[in-house]
Amino acid sequence: MSLIGRLRTNDDALRKRATAVIPGGMYGHQHTALLPPGFPQFFERADGCRIWDVDGNEYVDLLCSFGPIVAGHRHPKVEEAAAAQLARGDCQNGPSPVMVELAELLVERIAHADWAMFAKNGTDATTMCVTIARAATGRRKVLVARGAYHGAAPWCSPRRDGTTLEDRAHLIKYRYNDLASVEEAADRAGDDLAAVLVSPFRHDAGFDQELPDPGFARGVRQLCDRTGAALILDEVRTGFRLNHGGSWEWLGVEPDLAAWSKALANGYPIAAVTGTDSLREAATRPFVTGSFWFSAVPMAAAVANLDVLRDEDGVARMERAGARLRQGLADQASTYGLSINQTGPVQMPYLSFAADEDHERGSVFSVTALEHGAYLHPGHNWFLCTAHGDEDIDRVLTATDAAFAQVRRQFGDG
Amino acid sequence: MSLIGRLRTNDDALRKRATAVIPGGMYGHQHTALLPPGFPQFFERADGCRIWDVDGNEYVDLLCSFGPIVAGHRHPKVEEAAAAQLARGDCQNGPSPVMVELAELLVERIAHADWAMFAKNGTDATTMCVTIARAATGRRKVLVARGAYHGAAPWCSPRRDGTTLEDRAHLIKYRYNDLASVEEAADRAGDDLAAVLVSPFRHDAGFDQELPDPGFARGVRQLCDRTGAALILDEVRTGFRLNHGGSWEWLGVEPDLAAWSKALANGYPIAAVTGTDSLREAATRPFVTGSFWFSAVPMAAAVANLDVLRDEDGVARMERAGARLRQGLADQASTYGLSINQTGPVQMPYLSFAADEDHERGSVFSVTALEHGAYLHPGHNWFLCTAHGDEDIDRVLTATDAAFAQVRRQFGDG
């Protein structure tokens, strides 16, 4: 299967049309401007862990739609549940019974969760968490890790264009895994500290990932207990990939609020907030809603997806596939005499090259892997799903072998 | 068909379960706490303009999911297009070709639109408009009508719980249809005026609706031209119900930016921003995105829905059904000697009773209509859809006849 010199005829034609009717031709996290030249912008079809661009090129998908696809594209049980609900009703004058069923399921599976609320976007969920924390405490300051991504609303967007200073007036920055910096930020907030917002591990785009230091996680929990601030865990990227419940449960650290979205319904649009009883009353006060927040189909998909993940032992499957990939990549890099960093949980891996500050080696690596049939990202963590079997990972490794070889040819060893 | 004394057994049981796992049992605009006692919270099924609650009670739907349903629940052509796209792919690593098709369609149908961008919620779209206007002008102040609803994010939510003063630091209020108040607000903004945000007509919840004074609309346009501020039209509630293009096109007034959502895809979750060439470059600068913003199924549904509306002459159909309803209601009120106000466009009607400040008559009216098989809202405008035929409207009128009779019995005439 030689895939070098892939056709981009249809993609080029669509980009040309898009440029006329969409500013910049595309925007947001899926804009190929954030990728090296050579990546397709438009996609035709997806099935399991395989995707096809609009020129018919097939790839093993290591990005999984930037996270939402966790049981493989078009998992039959998820699709069946969604279709059955769709035949009855989706967006109505009120929720369907499945909303209650899903809330009960989240409360059952997630250790800290005494209740759940639903929305559409990860940004909706992180914003709701901050709003509920402020309503509960009557305070304003929120501590956030420098460089962390918590959504694209003006208060948290990584770009400042079109935002005002007031949008971030009550954010105070700390450094991830640096408890002293959290304490220092809390001191600056004084008696106005509403919440500490934290990701289960550090997954800032463009950087090596960092697992949480247990002392950091426990220290943040103690700080919140001491100050009465809410500990908010941003599970939007991590949720249901690291654990069937919350991602910090292995640390024995429970948040007061958590924001969920991406993998919750295997690609169907939904977000959720879970919280503890101490915040239940506060959660009733802000007016938070959206025209499609109570639609039943994504909720039915979420219930089915969570059951599929549990029944198929989804987290263990992703870990197994991720471990095979990590070992294979390590072996290949060693063979080619290339120094790489593989960071983060194996099922949400990130690979970078040593001394590659401008991501030049990473770019060549990803483009060459793409040409050989593996879709992975040079500047964002990858996502595995339960559809990645040994054969799929081996096919990825065939592509990455060619990619490492190309890096070695262009940049030498080291 | 006597429907009085409707069963609520299943609804009651679901509410009880919901109260355990959802704060307050429900939240947002679909919470029955915003309705008189007697309304069902949970729905089982929908078809055309008919809906069924979880106890099997059938209603003619005059709320249409608070707007999203415009061609009737489960319109076959919309469902067919959505299913065909779903079989290929929905949430992928990039958009599908249908994103370009939909952007082209909006540019073709909407007079001011030179480009389009997509999101999930109405709030996403209004927030994006404000952000783009600020990016374009380098200014901060945004004029909004007192009492208008533009979404549920902290900067615009109708409730202040959990928000900070800074969230609204750059909003200045004016009175709808009062050009002098807009001029005054613009004076207060001085050289920091980024945008004027305005709804196509006044549809504040709980109040009689007001159509726009053409002089007001043109005056706001002139003010924006004079000051270089962006005129943002919030079409989230109105879009594609009043016109197949923009809702102010009949006035000869074109906005610079418009926010769309609800009726765009007949219930599938999507929002859009359209804009003029002068704002195209600015629209590329803010980082706005969401995990599900580029999903293909709602876009395919939107393309089909817009074609259905045009092919079926949807706006004219809704106007015809709305006119029949308005005339019928006027005749009934007159027969019972009751003084009512019917306001807003006939396809987005609102009915209130004279001297009914606490909405007591409106509550009795809506609950009695509900018991007789018509689902309408006492404090929010209603929405007609193209599935409302003469027979459906007549069935509504049978229910409202009983409802007017009940109001007359309880409150006397006047």
Interface residues (C-beta under 8 A of the other chain):
Chain A: N10 L14 R17 A18 A20 V21 I22 P23 G24 M26 Y27 G28 H29 Q30 T32 P40 Q41 F42 F43 E44 R45 A46 I51 V54 D61 L63 S65 F66 G67 P68 I69 H73 E79 L86 R88 G89 D90 C91 Q92 N93 G94 P95 S96 P97 M99 V100 A103 E104 L106 V107 D114 W115 A116 M117 K120 N121 G122 T123 D124 T127 V130 T131 I132 A133 R134 A135 R140 A152 A153 P154 W155 S157 P158 R159 D161 G162 T163 T164 E166 D167 A169 H170 V236 S261 K262 G267 Y268 P269 G275 R280 E281 A282 A283 T284 R285 P286 F287 V288 T289 G290 S291 F292 W293 F294 S295 Y375
Chain B: N10 L14 R17 A18 A20 V21 I22 P23 G24 M26 Y27 G28 H29 Q30 T32 P40 Q41 F42 F43 E44 R45 A46 I51 V54 D61 L63 S65 F66 G67 P68 I69 H73 E79 L86 R88 G89 D90 C91 Q92 N93 G94 P95 S96 P97 M99 V100 A103 E104 L106 V107 D114 W115 A116 M117 K120 N121 G122 T123 D124 T127 V130 T131 I132 A133 R134 A135 R140 A152 A153 P154 W155 S157 P158 R159 D161 G162 T163 T164 E166 D167 A169 H170 V236 S261 K262 G267 Y268 P269 G275 R280 E281 A282 A283 T284 R285 P286 F287 V288 T289 G290 S291 F292 W293 F294 S295 Y375
